Amino acid sequence: MPPAMAPTQPQKARPPALPPPPHSASPPPPAASPSASAASPLASPPSASAAPPAPAPAPIASGPIPWPTVPSEGGTGAASGIAASPAAPAIVGPPEVVAPRSRRQTWVGLSGETQLFIDGASKKTARLPQVVFSVTHRPTNWFRIVAAVEADDGTSVAMQQAFFEVSPVRAVGLRAGLMIVPLGLGNLVPEPTSYLTVDRPLTDQLIIPTTWRELGVGIFGEIGPGLRYQGEVLSGLDGSGFTAGAPLWGGRGDGSGIAIHDAAFAGRLELADLPPGLVIGGSGYYGGATAGLADLSNLHVGVLEADARYRQFGLDLRVEVARLYIVNSYLANNYEGLLGQDAVPARGRGFYGQAGYDLLRLGGLETKQELVMFAGYENVNPRSEMSPYNYNPPSITGPGQLSPTAPSPAKSFVRGGIDYRPWPAIALKADVQVALDAEGPPPAAPMVMAGAPGTPRPIGADVADAARGRTWVGLAIAFNF
């Protein structure tokens, strides 16, 4: 809407002006002011005492629109069309023209979570899995700079994101630096307030190694109402760090270097708000994982993912499916000397669905608080298929044991709990995870072949413990300011 015109002085009511006779040389009457037009459907000439008309407003520039999978102002980490509140994925509405800003803006954010797990043997485990501090600076409305630092388990500190973004028009924007890979609901918005459960689903840990970020450049934009896209050229993975339990976890670059010889490509397309509250998206990734090593020269990785989420009328629904492909995975096993059930897989998969409802809606209360009761199911198998070329000497496959060419059994879980939000930025969580299959063994050093050129890397303690698939009760306090 154009800016309001300058007010005019009151005018006396006059009869409508008659049009000039044909071929009249007299000029047409000047246009009436907005206020006069609103009062009468017929325009009338201004009185002698009327103020001169205000000059025509300057055209408004078409403003930028931040891609929804980057850190939001006032929050941490990668903000998205999914709101930082997990129970409240904000759906980007119709295009809005943004007027130029004359002042700079800066936001500071902090997010994190504390967790407590109690397993079937009454063993208690406390965690501080992640704390993220972020700063977002916008010198103008079309340029943004984002930096976020992440502390994992209270023991290691690293950059989570560091990029600049230029978005002069809604349809096309440019981003470069250390960026979140646009795969999976959990990786798109890694803040702990973005999901209802105490711990994030295993699909977003074992198949998609959240938080996954790489150095690169990318484009993004909105090419139609609710139709958004993102494409990135990224540094590839390091195949010498692949493992069995969480195949890609140890191969992430996390900004430590640029693998020019292993360029990767990632993209996402999503449709939002058709109907209101529904977002459907799909993502893909493909790239090399040689790490510059001749022994891994034909090792490649692909990931496909699809998701949907719906939030309306107190409902909170989400579903995600992901598939992992490691082409020529036997090369990684030969290089690291991995044998038996410690061998890197050729395929992996994961799926979960979850439904929740805000119980405060039942009483018709007008409040911003939320009390979401939820339940869900997940089936995940990071080793669903193995390469037939894996080395399998008889000495490593005893009676009743699976050979390196045999996949691991899938694990299924049922979860249920509550997520209470006294404020949108704080979530108090309690849930129960019931493992429907046998619990895996405790983390241990992998079985390796002597003389292998590489050395297997251990994965994070939290991820290794989650991969066991235990039954437990979880409690957590999550925040995202």
C-alpha positions in Angstrom: 0.0 0.0 0.0 1.5 3.4 -0.9 2.2 5.8 2.0 -0.7 8.1 3.1 -1.0 11.4 1.2 -0.8 14.7 3.1 -4.2 15.7 4.6 -6.1 18.3 2.8 -8.3 21.1 4.3 -12.0 20.4 4.6 -14.0 21.3 1.5 -17.6 22.5 1.2 -19.9 20.2 -0.6 -20.5 21.2 -4.2 -22.5 19.7 -7.0 -20.6 17.4 -9.3 -18.6 19.2 -12.0 -20.0 18.9 -15.5 -17.7 17.7 -18.2 -16.4 20.4 -20.6 -18.2 20.8 -23.9 -16.7 19.1 -27.0 -13.6 20.7 -28.4 -13.3 22.8 -25.2 -9.8 24.2 -24.6 -10.3 24.5 -20.9 -8.2 22.0 -18.9 -9.8 19.2 -17.0 -10.3 19.6 -13.3 -7.5 18.4 -11.1 -7.9 15.0 -9.3 -9.4 15.1 -5.9 -7.4 14.2 -2.8 -7.7 10.7 -1.3 -9.9 11.9 1.5 -12.3 13.6 -0.9 -12.4 10.6 -3.1 -13.3 8.4 -0.2 -16.1 10.7 0.8 -17.8 10.9 -2.6 -17.7 8.7 -5.7 -17.6 11.7 -7.8 -14.5 13.9 -8.0 -14.8 17.7 -7.4 -12.4 20.5 -8.0 -10.5 21.7 -5.0 -11.5 24.9 -3.4 -9.3 27.9 -3.5 -8.3 27.4 0.1 -7.3 23.7 -0.4 -3.7 22.8 0.2 -1.7 21.8 -2.9 -1.6 18.1 -3.6 1.3 16.2 -2.1 4.0 14.9 -4.5 3.6 11.4 -5.8 5.2 8.8 -3.5 8.5 7.3 -4.6 8.2 3.7 -5.9 8.8 1.1 -3.1 11.6 -1.3 -3.8 10.8 -4.9 -3.9 12.4 -6.1 -0.7 14.4 -9.2 0.2 12.9 -12.4 1.6 15.2 -14.5 3.7 15.2 -18.2 2.8 13.5 -20.0 5.6 16.3 -22.4 6.3 18.8 -19.8 7.6 19.1 -18.3 11.1 16.2 -16.1 11.9 16.6 -12.7 13.5 16.2 -13.0 17.2 17.0 -16.8 17.2 19.9 -19.1 16.9 21.0 -21.6 14.4 19.2 -22.2 11.1 15.8 -20.7 11.2 13.3 -21.9 8.7 9.9 -21.8 7.3 9.6 -24.0 10.4 9.4 -21.8 13.4 12.0 -22.0 16.1 9.2 -23.4 18.2 9.0 -27.1 17.2 5.3 -27.2 17.8 4.9 -24.1 15.7 6.4 -24.3 12.3 5.7 -20.8 10.9 4.4 -20.9 7.4 5.6 -18.2 5.1 2.6 -16.3 3.8 2.0 -14.4 0.6 4.7 -12.2 -0.9 5.1 -9.0 1.0 6.9 -5.9 -0.3 9.5 -4.7 2.2 10.2 -1.0 2.4 13.9 0.0 2.5 15.3 0.4 6.0 17.4 3.4 6.9 19.0 1.9 10.0 21.1 -1.2 10.8 19.8 -4.1 12.8 21.5 -6.7 14.9 20.1 -9.7 16.8 21.8 -11.9 19.3 20.5 -15.5 20.0 21.1 -18.3 22.4 19.7 -21.9 22.3 20.3 -25.1 24.0 18.9 -28.0 26.0 19.6 -30.0 29.2 18.5 -33.7 29.2 18.1 -36.5 31.7 17.5 -40.1 30.7 16.6 -43.0 32.9 16.8 -46.5 31.3 15.1 -49.8 32.2 17.9 -50.5 34.7 17.3 -47.2 36.5 20.6 -45.9 35.2 20.6 -42.1 34.9 22.4 -40.2 32.2 22.5 -36.3 32.2 23.6 -34.4 29.1 24.1 -30.9 27.8 24.2 -31.9 24.1 24.4 -28.5 22.5 24.5 -24.8 23.3 24.6 -22.3 20.4 25.3 -18.6 20.5 24.5 -16.6 17.3 24.7 -13.1 16.0 22.8 -11.8 13.0 23.6 -8.4 11.5 21.6 -6.8 8.7 23.3 -3.5 7.4 20.4 -3.1 4.9 17.2 -5.0 4.2 18.8 -7.0 1.4 22.1 -8.0 3.0 22.6 -10.2 6.0 25.6 -11.6 7.9 25.2 -14.6 10.3 27.6 -16.3 12.7 26.8 -19.0 15.2 29.2 -20.9 17.6 28.2 -24.3 18.9 29.4 -26.1 22.1 28.9 -29.9 22.0 28.6 -31.9 25.2 30.3 -29.0 27.0 33.7 -30.3 25.7 34.2 -29.0 22.2 33.5 -25.6 20.5 33.1 -25.1 16.8 31.4 -22.8 14.3 27.9 -23.9 13.4 27.3 -21.3 10.7 29.2 -18.3 9.3 27.9 -16.9 6.0 26.7 -13.8 4.3 23.5 -13.5 2.3 22.4 -11.1 -0.5 18.7 -11.1 -1.4 17.8 -8.1 -3.6 14.7 -9.8 -5.0 12.3 -12.5 -3.8 13.0 -14.9 -6.6 16.8 -15.1 -6.3 19.2 -14.7 -3.4 22.9 -15.7 -2.9 24.5 -17.2 0.2 28.2 -18.1 0.8 30.2 -19.5 3.7 29.6 -22.2 6.3 26.0 -23.3 5.8 23.5 -25.9 7.1 23.0 -28.6 4.5 19.3 -28.4 3.6 18.4 -32.1 4.4 15.8 -33.3 6.9 13.5 -31.5 9.4 16.0 -31.9 12.2 18.9 -30.5 10.2 17.0 -27.6 8.7 16.2 -26.3 12.2 18.6 -27.9 14.7 17.4 -25.9 17.7 16.0 -28.3 20.5 12.8 -26.3 20.6 12.1 -27.4 17.0 11.0 -30.9 17.9 8.6 -32.2 20.6 10.6 -35.2 21.8 13.4 -35.0 24.4 16.0 -36.4 21.9 15.7 -35.8 18.2 14.5 -38.8 16.1 17.2 -41.3 15.2 16.6 -40.7 11.4 18.0 -37.2 12.0 21.0 -38.6 13.8 22.0 -41.9 12.1 20.9 -41.3 8.5 21.2 -37.5 8.3 24.1 -36.5 10.7 22.5 -33.4 12.4 23.9 -30.8 12.7 25.5 -31.2 9.2 27.1 -28.0 7.8 29.7 -27.5 5.1 31.5 -24.7 3.3 30.0 -23.6 0.0 27.9 -21.2 -2.0 24.2 -21.4 -2.8 21.1 -19.7 -4.2 17.6 -19.6 -2.8 14.3 -17.9 -3.4 10.6 -18.1 -3.8 9.3 -18.5 -7.3 5.6 -18.5 -6.6 3.2 -18.3 -3.6 4.7 -20.7 -1.1 7.0 -22.4 -3.6 10.6 -22.1 -2.3 13.8 -23.6 -3.5 17.4 -23.8 -2.4 20.5 -25.1 -4.2 24.1 -25.4 -2.9 27.5 -26.4 -4.1 29.4 -27.7 -1.1 32.6 -29.2 0.1 32.3 -33.0 0.0 32.5 -35.6 2.8 35.6 -37.4 4.0 35.0 -41.1 3.4 37.9 -42.1 5.7 35.7 -41.2 8.6 32.7 -43.3 7.8 31.4 -45.8 10.4 28.8 -48.5 10.7 26.4 -47.1 13.3 26.1 -43.6 12.0 27.7 -43.9 8.5 28.2 -40.2 7.6 28.7 -38.7 11.1 32.5 -38.9 11.1 32.8 -37.7 7.5 31.4 -34.2 8.0 33.7 -31.3 7.2 32.0 -28.8 9.6 34.0 -26.0 8.0 37.4 -27.5 8.8 38.5 -27.3 5.1 37.3 -27.2 1.5 37.4 -30.5 -0.4 37.8 -29.0 -3.9 38.4 -32.4 -5.4 35.1 -33.7 -3.9 32.4 -31.1 -4.7 28.9 -32.0 -3.6 25.5 -30.7 -4.6 22.5 -30.3 -2.3 19.0 -28.9 -3.0 15.6 -28.5 -1.5 12.2 -27.7 -2.9 9.1 -27.1 -0.7 5.5 -25.9 -1.0 4.0 -24.1 1.9 0.5 -23.0 3.0 -1.5 -25.0 0.5 -3.8 -25.5 2.5 -2.8 -23.2 5.3 -0.6 -24.9 7.9 0.8 -27.6 5.5 4.4 -27.7 4.3 5.6 -30.4 2.0 9.3 -30.6 1.0 11.9 -32.8 -0.5 15.7 -32.7 -0.4 18.7 -34.4 -2.1 22.5 -34.6 -1.8 25.2 -36.1 -4.0 28.9 -35.8 -3.9 32.3 -37.4 -3.7 33.9 -38.6 -0.5 37.5 -39.4 -1.5 39.2 -36.9 0.8 41.9 -36.7 -1.8 42.9 -40.3 -1.2 43.6 -42.6 -4.2 42.3 -45.6 -2.2 38.9 -43.9 -2.1 38.8 -42.5 -5.6 35.4 -43.9 -6.6 33.6 -43.4 -3.3 30.4 -41.3 -3.5 27.5 -40.5 -1.3 23.8 -39.8 -2.0 20.9 -38.9 0.3 17.3 -38.5 -0.6 14.7 -37.1 1.9 11.0 -36.1 1.9 9.0 -34.6 4.7 5.6 -33.0 5.5 4.4 -31.1 8.5 1.1 -29.6 9.4 0.2 -27.2 12.2 -3.3 -25.9 12.4 -6.3 -26.0 14.8 -4.1 -27.3 17.7 -2.7 -30.2 15.6 1.0 -30.8 15.2 1.8 -33.5 12.6 5.0 -34.4 11.0 6.5 -37.2 8.9 9.9 -37.8 7.4 11.6 -40.5 5.3 15.3 -40.6 4.3 17.4 -42.9 2.3 21.2 -43.1 2.3 23.4 -44.4 -0.5 27.2 -45.0 -0.3 28.4 -46.0 -3.7 31.4 -48.4 -3.5 31.3 -48.5 0.3 33.7 -51.4 0.2 36.5 -48.9 -0.5 35.9 -47.3 2.8 36.0 -50.7 4.5 39.2 -51.7 2.8 40.9 -48.4 3.7 39.9 -48.4 7.4 40.1 -52.2 7.7 36.6 -52.6 9.0 35.3 -56.1 9.3 32.1 -57.9 10.4 29.2 -55.8 11.7 31.6 -52.8 11.9 31.7 -52.5 8.1 30.3 -49.4 6.5 27.0 -50.0 4.7 26.0 -49.5 1.1 22.5 -48.4 2.0 20.6 -47.0 5.0 17.1 -45.8 5.7 14.9 -44.2 8.3 11.3 -43.2 8.8 9.2 -41.6 11.5 5.8 -40.1 11.9 4.5 -38.1 14.8 1.1 -36.6 15.9 0.5 -34.1 18.6 -2.4 -31.9 19.9 -2.4 -28.8 22.1 -4.6 -29.7 25.0 -5.1 -26.0 26.0 -7.3 -25.7 22.8 -9.9 -28.0 24.4 -10.9 -25.3 26.9 -11.0 -22.6 24.4 -8.4 -20.6 26.3 -6.9 -17.5 24.7 -3.3 -18.0 25.6 0.1 -18.2 23.9 1.0 -21.2 26.1 1.0 -24.7 24.7 0.6 -28.1 26.2 1.1 -30.6 23.4 0.5 -34.3 24.0 2.2 -36.4 21.3 2.9 -39.9 20.1 5.0 -41.3 17.3 6.6 -44.3 15.6 10.1 -44.6 14.0 11.9 -47.4 12.1 15.5 -46.9 11.3 18.4 -49.0 9.9 21.7 -47.4 9.0 22.9 -50.7 7.6 20.0 -51.9 5.6 22.2 -53.2 2.7 25.8 -54.1 2.4 28.3 -54.3 -0.5 28.9 -57.8 -1.8 32.6 -56.8 -2.2 33.3 -56.5 1.5 36.3 -58.5 2.7 35.0 -61.5 4.7 37.7 -63.9 6.0 36.4 -67.0 7.7 38.1 -66.1 11.0 35.8 -63.1 11.6 32.4 -64.8 11.0 31.8 -67.4 13.8 28.8 -69.6 14.2 25.6 -67.6 14.5 27.3 -64.3 13.5 26.4 -62.1 10.6 28.9 -61.7 7.8 30.0 -58.3 6.5 27.7 -58.8 3.5 24.6 -59.2 5.8 22.6 -56.1 6.8 21.9 -55.3 10.4 18.4 -55.7 11.7 16.2 -52.6 11.8 15.1 -51.0 15.0 11.6 -49.7 15.8 10.5 -47.4 18.5 7.3 -46.0 19.9 7.4 -42.7 21.7 4.9 -40.6 23.6 5.0 -37.6 26.0 4.2 -34.0 26.6 5.8 -30.7 25.6 4.8 -27.7 27.7 5.7 -24.1 26.6 5.0 -21.4 29.1 6.6 -19.1 26.6 7.3 -19.8 22.9 11.1 -19.7 23.6 11.0 -22.3 26.4 10.0 -26.0 26.3 9.6 -28.3 29.2 9.6 -31.9 27.9 8.9 -35.4 29.2 8.6 -38.5 27.1 9.0 -42.3 27.0 10.8 -44.2 24.3 9.9 -47.9 24.0 12.3 -50.0 21.9 10.4 -52.7 20.0 13.5 -54.6 19.2 16.5 -55.9 21.1 18.9 -53.3 22.5 22.3 -53.1 20.8 25.6 -53.7 22.6 27.4 -50.9 24.3 29.8 -48.8 22.2 33.2 -50.6 21.7 36.2 -50.3 19.5 35.5 -51.7 16.0 37.0 -54.9 14.6 39.7 -54.0 12.1 42.1 -55.8 9.8 45.8 -55.4 10.6 47.8 -53.4 8.2 44.9 -51.2 6.9 46.1 -47.8 5.8 43.4 -45.9 7.6 42.2 -45.7 11.3 38.5 -45.7 12.2 37.3 -42.6 13.9 35.0 -42.8 17.0 31.6 -41.1 16.7 30.1 -38.9 19.3 29.2 -40.6 22.6 25.6 -39.3 22.5 25.1 -40.6 19.0 26.7 -44.0 19.8 24.5 -44.3 22.8 21.3 -43.4 20.9 22.2 -45.9 18.2 21.8 -48.8 20.7 18.1 -48.3 20.7 17.3 -48.4 24.4 14.0 -48.0 26.2 14.1 -45.0 28.5 12.2 -42.1 30.1 13.5 -38.6 29.1 13.2 -35.2 30.7 14.5 -31.9 29.2 14.5 -28.2 29.3 15.0 -26.5 25.9 15.3 -22.8 25.1 15.8 -20.7 22.1 16.1 -16.9 22.7 
